[in-house]
Amino acid sequence: MIAVSMTEFRKHYKEYLERSETERVILTNKGKTYELLPKKRITDEMYFSNPGVIRALRESEEDVKAGRVTRYTVEELRQRMGL
């Protein structure tokens, strides 16, 4: 993993884009942190190539359409999660 400022990233963006193919590249800017993820890593490794995830998303969409949802405020979610 490597962490670089946005200024450094702008100066050498091609290098960091290439590095993101094989390692995590973290960008920092004004106290905020971002991760550079190539499209291949997002789709192939994380979510959309996983049949179980696709199935769960489709089931969730059906639940919403059928009204099988429970709404929570942010505070209620924090309480339920023990945060």
Residue pairs with C-beta under 8 A, 6 or more apart in sequence:
1 23
1 24
1 25
1 26
2 16
2 19
2 23
2 24
2 25
2 26
3 26
3 27
3 28
3 33
4 16
4 25
4 26
4 27
4 28
5 27
5 28
5 29
6 27
6 28
6 29
9 16
9 27
16 25
16 36
17 36
17 38
19 25
20 36
20 37
20 38
20 41
21 38
21 40
21 41
24 35
25 35
25 36
26 33
26 34
26 35
26 36
27 33
27 34
27 35
27 36
28 34
42 48
43 49
47 53
48 54
63 69
72 80
